[in-house]
Amino acid sequence: MKRREKRIDKRIPYSGHIFFSTKSGFFEGELKNYSTNGLFIETQEDLTLGEIISVALPYVEGKQVKFQGQILWGNSKGFGIELVRKRSEISPQLQKIDAKLGQAQQT
């Protein structure tokens, strides 16, 4: 039986370095995909489910995008993060990243 995807927003593949911080410290990982509501970060760090983290996305137009997310799930590869801010505040920033990635892939 095929598992039904509960996600509303499409995941957009991405492979890039990302920084994040928790109460325990400052870490880095690999952003593997994102959607309007969340991210999947590949990391070997031992993070706590439910914890709120601060995420710094790659530079877009010379500005670093920062926001908070909550760790909803994890596996041996990394963690799924739900973005805490309002959807209307995050979506334009992620759309800029998506546009920048699309341009990079075309060159």
ABEGO torsion letter per residue (X at the ends): XBBBBABABBBBBBBBBBBBBBAAEBBBBBBABBBAABBBBBBABBBBBGBBBBBBBBBBGGBBBBBBBBBABBBAAEBBBBBABBAAAAAAAAAAAAAAAAAAAAX
